[in-house]
């Protein structure tokens, strides 16, 4: 298989970092295009031809003639195609998909809004900050309640569910969230951050200086 036919369009955001980490974990050769979101490159016609929603990441498998956007779909494609980072049974795969949906529907939107109201606007909105801070802490509590029972979010194996949640939950310092109530989450974040492929994926997501 000519893995050089894989092409990732990404940026240094939690959703972009997910795919870089997964590709590094799988040991695949791939090309990467860093999209400058501040310059609006994601809204350029060439990019919109890949993703009409104008967001990263976008993943292209030229050999299979597959172009995908939405990070959860890309992660699922990679596990299905290469047979790693997924479950070992239909039940395990459903559990992984459940936690991917939890990240997409809850963690990403709430933490993303908290980040925006803290860093993305010049108008301070205390009501919005409190709402998203409170909901973000609740979501950390949900993850804590699972990680006290097992080593990883979807069982005892490291999967794409861990990758998807890791890139978001690691932003707690930027969000000024108190992590003391979540020791299991802290230990899990530290464990995943030590993985060489995770470190490579995060480094590759950063724009060149």
N, C-alpha and C positions, 0 to 999 in steps of 0.2 A: 504494500500500500504506500503510495507516494503522499506522505503526510505534509510535504511542502506545499500541497495544494490548499492547505487551510489558511484562511485569512481572517484576522480579527480586527475590527474597527472599535476602538475603545477610548476611554479617558480615565483619569484618576478619580473615580467615584466608586462607592461601594458596589454598584451594579456592574461597572466595568471590571473592577478588581476580581469579582467572582470568576469570570471566564479566564482571565490570565492565570489565576491560581489553578483552576481545573486543568487547563492545558499543560501547565508545568507539572502538576501531579501525575498526569497521564504520560509525561515524557514525550510529547508530540512536537514535531517541527512545525512551525507556523510563522506566517508573516503577520506583522502587527502595524497598523496605522493608528497613530495617536491623533484623535480628533480634538481640535481646539474649540471647546465649548464657548469660551469667552469671545471668540471671534465669530461665532455662529456657524462654524463649518458643518455642523450637524443639520443645518437648514439649507445647505447648498443643493442644487438640483441633482448632482451626481450622488450625493448621500441619500437624498429623498427617494431616489430610484431603488435604493437598497432597503430603506425603511421609510415609508411614507409618513410615519409618526415623528420622524426627525429626532430620534434619540439613540444613544448608545446603550448597550453594545449591539453590534451586528456581526454575525459570524457567517462566513462563506466557506463551504466545502466544494471546491471547484470540481473535484473528481466525481462527486455524487450529484453535482448541479443543484445544490441545496443552499439557499440563502435564508437565514433566520434572524429575527430580532425577538426581544424579550428574553431576559437572562435565564429565567427558569426553563424555558423551552430549549435554549442552547445547552444548558447543563444536562437536561434530560437526554437530548440528542447525543451528547458526548458519552454519557454512560451507556446508552443503548448501542452506540456504534462501537465502542471500544471495550465494553464489558467490565469496567471498573468504576469505583466510586458510587455504585448503586447497591441495590439490595440483592439478596441471594434467593429471594422467593417473591411471589406476587404480593404476599402480605407485607413484606419488608418494603417493596417498591411503593406500595400505597402509603405506608407510613412516611416514607421519604417525601412523596408528593404532598402529603398533608402538611408537613413542615415547610416545604417550599411555598405552598399557598399561604400559610401563616405569615411567612416573611413578606411575601408580595402584598397581601391584603392588609396586614396590620403593622408589622415592624417597619417596613420601608416607608409607608405613608406617614406614620406618626413621628418617627425619628427624622424623616426628611423635612416635615413641617417645623419641628422643633429647631432643626439646624437653620432653616430659612428665617424664622422669626428671631433667632439669635444673631445670625451672621449675614443674612441676605437682604436685609432691609434697614433703612436708616430711621424708620419710625418704630419706636418700641411699643409693643402691644402686650401689656402685662397679662391681660385676660387670655390671649392666645398662648403666650409662653407658659402660663400655669396649666392650661388645658393639655397642651402637648407634652409638657414635662410630666404631669401626673399620669397620662396615658402611657408614655414611654416607660416610666418606672413600673407600671402595671405589667407591661409586656416583658420587661426583664424578669419580673417575678414569675411569669408563666414559664419562661425558659428555665429559671432556677428550679422550679418545682419538678421539672423533668430531669435536669442534670444531677439532682441529688439522688436519683434512682438508677442512673446508668452513665456510662462513660462518654457517650456521644448523644446527640439530640434525637436520633432515630434508632438507637440501639447501642450495641457495643462495638460497632464499626464506624469508622470515619467515612462520611459520604458527602454527596453534594448538598445535603441539607445543612451540614455543618459549615460548608463553605459559604452558602448563601446567607446564613445568619451571622457568621463570623465577621464578614466585611462590614455589616451594619452595626453590630453590637460593640465592635472595637472602637467606635466613635464616641464612647461615653465621656471621654475627657473633653472633646470639642463641645459636647452638649452640656457639660458641667453637671453630670448626673452622679449622685452619691452611690458608689458601688458596694458600700459596706453591707447592705442587706443581701448581697448576692455572691457569697463566697464560691459557690459551685460554678457560677458563670465566670467569675474571675479566673478560677483554676483552669477552666475549659479554654478561655481566651488565651491564657499563657501557654497552654499545651499546644494549641493549634499554631500560635505565632512562632513557635520554635521549629516548626516543620520547614525544612529547606525549600521545598517547592512553594510554600506559602510566602516565604521571604523573597524568592525569585519573582513570583507573580506580582507581589506588591511593588517590587522595585521596577518591574517592566511597565507597570501602569503609570509610573510617574513620568511627567514630560521631561524631555531632555533639556538640560540647562545650557 
